[in-house]
Amino acid sequence: MHTRQFGKTDMQITPIGLGAWAIGGGWGAQDDEAAIKAIQRAMELGVNWIDTAAIYGQGHSEEIVGRAIKEQSWKPYIFTKCSLVWDNHGEVSNSLKAASIRREVEASLKRLSIDVIDLYQIHWPNPAEDIEEGWSTLAQLKQEGKVRAIGVSNFNVEQMRRAQKIAPIDSLQPPYSLINRDAEREILPFCQEHNIATVAYSPMASGLLTGQMNKERIENLPPNDWRKNNPEYQEPRLSRNLKLAGVLTDIGFVHNVTAGVVAVAWTLQNPAVTGAIVGSRRPEQIEDLVIAAEFRLTDTEKEQIEKFLQDNP
């Protein structure tokens, strides 16, 4: 699999990275051993980075990633995040205070069983008044060698400008897909202008664009699956989104690839996007999707997708 320069850093990343949100829990039934095998299979297929966060399963995702890579002959880049913390009762809150972030980074290093985090990111810009304190702390952690690169997630341009006054931003992680194109207006151009690597999350809209979803399956999602309350999974948006998935399925059929591959490949065609996060909880899922790293849509297929989006806003 080819690699791409990761912004201003010394890292070269594959176009696709393995997303470890779902393996933390909250997406229905979870099989930890299958998740470990999915991570190891992704590495076998050449995927060289994993994106996780402390909050995913309140530490569980990082622990699974740590177990999966522990005995491997080579180590992928590990991207994780801070700023969402929880108490002894599991109640979640936001903190960008220096002391909190320092506690978080030590806990993440321990759970992941690594000495240095390759990319450490502020998960959300909350509380907004503490962005400067949080970003200053990440810059210090980089200077101290605890982390190799520092990034932000879910920041807008104004918030990135505030951070840049303190220290350069190595990367941004925004939501970006055929269903959520908000980043195209200001965020992606800003990152391209400032050589900030961009890692798109939810390129398949949390499963909606995989071609595997239908109304019956969505109605039967377990109560602990967060997608049940996602507006994109509810009418009136749901019917439109499933039609879009149908268009991607038709395009993929010609090339013997899935709708999910088409959705991810569409995201990766944007020159401002460095990589896309692909979630996987089972080995066969990543086997089906890794093709997107090399798959290219034709101009006609891009026009077909764009026409659907214009006709079905």
C-alpha positions as CSV (number, residue, x, y, z in Angstrom):
1,M,0.0,0.0,0.0
2,H,1.4,3.4,-0.9
3,T,1.9,6.1,1.7
4,R,1.3,9.8,2.0
5,Q,3.4,12.5,3.7
6,F,1.7,13.3,7.1
7,G,1.8,17.1,7.0
8,K,4.9,18.7,8.5
9,T,5.9,15.5,10.5
10,D,8.4,12.8,9.6
11,M,5.7,10.2,9.3
12,Q,4.4,8.6,6.1
13,I,1.0,7.1,6.6
14,T,-1.1,4.8,4.5
15,P,-4.3,6.4,3.0
16,I,-6.4,4.2,5.3
17,G,-6.0,3.9,9.1
18,L,-7.9,1.5,11.4
19,G,-10.4,3.3,13.6
20,A,-10.8,1.9,17.1
21,W,-13.9,3.7,18.3
22,A,-16.3,0.8,17.9
23,I,-14.0,-1.8,19.6
24,G,-14.3,0.3,22.8
25,G,-18.0,-0.5,23.0
26,G,-21.3,1.4,22.4
27,W,-21.9,-0.1,19.0
28,G,-23.8,-3.2,20.1
29,A,-22.3,-6.6,21.1
30,Q,-18.5,-6.5,21.3
31,D,-16.0,-9.4,20.8
32,D,-12.6,-8.3,22.0
33,E,-10.7,-11.3,20.5
34,A,-12.3,-10.5,17.1
35,A,-11.2,-6.9,17.5
36,I,-7.6,-7.9,18.2
37,K,-7.6,-10.1,15.1
38,A,-9.0,-7.2,13.1
39,I,-6.2,-4.9,14.2
40,Q,-3.6,-7.6,13.4
41,R,-5.2,-8.3,10.0
42,A,-5.1,-4.6,9.1
43,M,-1.4,-4.6,9.9
44,E,-0.9,-7.7,7.7
45,L,-2.6,-5.9,4.9
46,G,-0.2,-3.0,5.2
47,V,-2.3,-0.4,7.3
48,N,0.4,1.4,9.3
49,W,-1.7,3.6,11.7
50,I,-4.4,3.1,14.3
51,D,-6.6,5.9,15.6
52,T,-8.1,5.5,19.1
53,A,-9.0,7.7,22.1
54,A,-9.0,7.4,25.8
55,I,-12.8,7.9,26.0
56,Y,-13.6,5.0,23.6
57,G,-15.0,2.5,26.1
58,Q,-13.4,4.6,28.9
59,G,-10.0,3.2,28.2
60,H,-11.1,-0.2,26.8
61,S,-10.2,0.6,23.2
62,E,-6.7,1.7,24.1
63,E,-6.2,-1.5,26.1
64,I,-7.4,-3.6,23.1
65,V,-5.0,-1.8,20.8
66,G,-2.2,-2.3,23.2
67,R,-2.9,-6.0,23.4
68,A,-3.1,-6.3,19.7
69,I,0.2,-4.7,18.8
70,K,2.2,-6.0,21.8
71,E,3.7,-9.2,20.2
72,Q,3.8,-7.9,16.6
73,S,7.1,-7.8,14.7
74,W,6.5,-4.1,13.8
75,K,4.5,-1.4,15.4
76,P,2.0,0.9,13.6
77,Y,1.7,4.6,14.3
78,I,-0.6,5.1,17.3
79,F,-2.9,8.1,17.2
80,T,-5.0,8.8,20.4
81,K,-6.8,11.7,22.0
82,C,-7.4,13.5,25.2
83,S,-9.9,16.0,26.8
84,L,-12.9,13.8,27.5
85,V,-12.5,12.4,31.0
86,W,-14.7,10.3,33.3
87,D,-15.1,9.8,37.0
88,N,-15.5,6.8,39.2
89,H,-19.2,6.6,38.3
90,G,-18.5,6.7,34.6
91,E,-19.8,10.3,34.2
92,V,-18.0,12.0,31.3
93,S,-16.9,15.7,31.2
94,N,-14.5,17.9,29.2
95,S,-11.2,19.1,30.5
96,L,-8.3,20.9,28.8
97,K,-6.5,21.7,32.1
98,A,-2.8,21.0,32.0
99,A,-2.9,18.6,35.0
100,S,-5.8,16.7,33.6
101,I,-4.1,16.2,30.2
102,R,-0.9,15.1,31.9
103,R,-2.8,12.5,33.8
104,E,-4.5,11.4,30.6
105,V,-1.3,11.0,28.6
106,E,0.3,8.8,31.3
107,A,-2.8,6.6,31.5
108,S,-2.9,6.3,27.7
109,L,0.8,5.3,27.5
110,K,0.2,2.6,30.1
111,R,-3.0,1.2,28.5
112,L,-1.3,1.1,25.1
113,S,1.9,-0.3,26.5
114,I,4.1,2.1,24.5
115,D,6.8,4.6,25.4
116,V,5.8,7.4,23.0
117,I,2.4,8.3,21.4
118,D,2.9,9.1,17.7
119,L,0.0,11.6,17.4
120,Y,-1.7,13.1,20.5
121,Q,-4.9,15.1,19.7
122,I,-7.3,17.3,21.6
123,H,-10.6,15.4,21.0
124,W,-13.0,18.3,21.3
125,P,-12.4,22.1,21.7
126,N,-14.2,22.1,25.0
127,P,-14.2,24.1,27.3
128,A,-13.5,26.7,24.6
129,E,-11.9,29.1,27.1
130,D,-9.3,26.5,27.9
131,I,-8.0,25.8,24.3
132,E,-4.8,27.8,24.9
133,E,-4.0,25.9,28.1
134,G,-4.7,22.6,26.5
135,W,-2.7,23.2,23.4
136,S,0.2,24.6,25.4
137,T,0.3,21.4,27.3
138,L,0.4,19.3,24.2
139,A,3.2,21.4,22.8
140,Q,5.1,20.8,26.1
141,L,4.5,17.1,25.9
142,K,6.0,17.1,22.4
143,Q,9.0,19.0,23.6
144,E,9.4,16.4,26.4
145,G,9.3,13.5,24.0
146,K,6.1,12.0,25.4
147,V,4.4,12.4,22.0
148,R,5.9,12.8,18.5
149,A,3.2,15.0,16.9
150,I,0.2,17.0,18.1
151,G,-3.1,17.6,16.5
152,V,-6.7,18.7,17.0
153,S,-10.0,17.1,16.3
154,N,-13.4,18.7,15.6
155,F,-11.8,22.2,15.6
156,N,-13.0,25.0,13.4
157,V,-10.7,27.5,11.6
158,E,-11.0,30.2,14.3
159,Q,-10.0,27.6,17.0
160,M,-7.1,26.4,14.9
161,R,-5.9,29.9,14.5
162,R,-5.9,30.3,18.3
163,A,-3.9,27.1,18.7
164,Q,-1.4,28.1,16.0
165,K,-0.4,31.3,17.9
166,I,1.1,28.9,20.5
167,A,2.5,26.0,18.5
168,P,2.1,24.6,14.9
169,I,-0.7,22.1,14.4
170,D,0.5,18.9,12.9
171,S,-3.0,17.4,12.1
172,L,-6.7,17.9,12.1
173,Q,-9.3,15.2,12.4
174,P,-12.7,16.4,11.1
175,P,-15.8,14.4,10.1
176,Y,-15.9,14.2,6.4
177,S,-18.1,12.0,4.1
178,L,-20.6,12.2,1.3
179,I,-23.2,12.9,4.0
180,N,-21.2,15.5,5.9
181,R,-19.3,17.8,3.6
182,D,-19.1,20.8,5.9
183,A,-15.3,20.7,6.1
184,E,-15.0,21.5,2.4
185,R,-16.1,25.2,2.9
186,E,-13.3,26.5,5.2
187,I,-11.6,23.7,7.2
188,L,-10.0,21.6,4.4
189,P,-8.7,24.7,2.4
190,F,-7.2,26.1,5.7
191,C,-5.4,22.8,6.4
192,Q,-4.1,22.6,2.9
193,E,-2.8,26.2,3.0
194,H,-1.0,25.6,6.3
195,N,0.3,22.1,5.6
196,I,-1.8,20.5,8.3
197,A,-2.4,16.8,7.7
198,T,-6.1,15.9,7.6
199,V,-7.4,12.6,8.8
200,A,-11.1,12.3,7.9
201,Y,-13.3,10.3,10.3
202,S,-16.6,8.6,9.6
203,P,-16.0,8.5,5.8
204,M,-18.8,5.9,5.6
205,A,-21.1,7.9,7.9
206,S,-20.8,5.4,10.7
207,G,-21.9,2.5,8.5
208,L,-24.7,4.2,6.6
209,L,-22.7,4.2,3.3
210,T,-21.5,0.6,3.5
211,G,-24.3,-0.8,1.5
212,Q,-25.1,-3.1,4.4
213,M,-27.7,-1.0,6.1
214,N,-31.5,-1.1,5.5
215,K,-34.4,0.2,7.5
216,E,-35.1,-3.2,9.1
217,R,-31.6,-3.6,10.3
218,I,-31.5,0.0,11.6
219,E,-34.8,-0.6,13.5
220,N,-33.3,-3.7,15.1
221,L,-30.1,-2.0,16.3
222,P,-29.5,-2.8,20.0
223,P,-30.4,-0.2,22.6
224,N,-26.7,0.4,23.4
225,D,-25.9,1.4,19.8
226,W,-25.5,5.2,19.8
227,R,-26.6,5.3,16.1
228,K,-30.2,4.8,17.1
229,N,-30.3,8.4,18.1
230,N,-28.3,9.8,15.2
231,P,-30.5,12.1,13.0
232,E,-28.9,10.6,9.8
233,Y,-30.3,7.2,10.9
234,Q,-33.8,8.7,11.2
235,E,-36.4,10.1,8.8
236,P,-36.5,12.2,6.7
237,R,-32.7,11.8,6.2
238,L,-32.6,8.1,6.4
239,S,-34.4,7.3,3.1
240,R,-32.2,9.8,1.3
241,N,-29.0,8.3,2.8
242,L,-30.0,4.8,1.9
243,K,-30.7,5.9,-1.7
244,L,-27.2,7.4,-1.8
245,A,-25.7,4.1,-0.5
246,G,-27.6,2.4,-3.4
247,V,-25.9,4.7,-5.9
248,L,-22.5,3.8,-4.4
249,T,-23.4,0.1,-4.5
250,D,-24.2,0.4,-8.2
251,I,-20.9,2.0,-8.9
252,G,-19.0,-0.5,-6.8
253,F,-20.7,-3.4,-8.5
254,V,-19.0,-2.6,-11.8
255,H,-15.6,-2.8,-10.1
256,N,-16.5,-5.7,-7.8
257,V,-16.1,-3.5,-4.7
258,T,-18.5,-2.5,-2.0
259,A,-20.3,0.7,-1.5
260,G,-18.1,1.3,1.5
261,V,-15.0,1.2,-0.6
262,V,-16.5,3.8,-3.0
263,A,-17.5,6.0,-0.1
264,V,-14.0,6.0,1.4
265,A,-12.3,6.4,-2.0
266,W,-14.5,9.5,-2.7
267,T,-13.2,11.0,0.6
268,L,-9.6,10.2,-0.3
269,Q,-9.9,11.9,-3.7
270,N,-9.9,15.3,-2.0
271,P,-6.3,16.6,-2.2
272,A,-6.6,18.2,1.2
273,V,-7.3,14.8,2.8
274,T,-4.2,12.8,3.9
275,G,-6.0,9.7,5.2
276,A,-9.3,8.3,6.2
277,I,-10.2,6.3,9.3
278,V,-12.0,3.0,8.6
279,G,-13.6,1.4,11.6
280,S,-13.5,-2.4,11.9
281,R,-14.4,-4.9,14.6
282,R,-13.8,-8.1,12.6
283,P,-11.0,-9.1,10.3
284,E,-13.3,-9.6,7.3
285,Q,-14.5,-6.0,7.6
286,I,-11.0,-4.5,7.1
287,E,-10.3,-7.0,4.3
288,D,-13.3,-5.7,2.4
289,L,-12.4,-2.0,2.9
290,V,-8.6,-1.8,2.6
291,I,-9.1,-1.8,-1.2
292,A,-10.2,1.8,-0.9
293,A,-6.6,2.9,-0.4
294,E,-5.9,2.2,-4.1
295,F,-9.4,2.4,-5.7
296,R,-10.0,5.4,-8.0
297,L,-13.3,6.7,-9.1
298,T,-13.7,7.7,-12.8
299,D,-14.7,11.3,-13.7
300,T,-18.1,9.9,-14.9
301,E,-18.6,8.2,-11.5
302,K,-17.8,11.3,-9.6
303,E,-20.3,13.2,-11.7
304,Q,-22.9,10.5,-11.1
305,I,-22.5,10.9,-7.3
306,E,-22.5,14.7,-7.5
307,K,-25.7,14.7,-9.6
308,F,-27.4,12.6,-6.9
309,L,-26.3,15.0,-4.2
310,Q,-27.5,18.0,-6.1
311,D,-30.9,16.4,-6.9
312,N,-31.3,15.1,-3.3
313,P,-29.9,17.8,-1.0
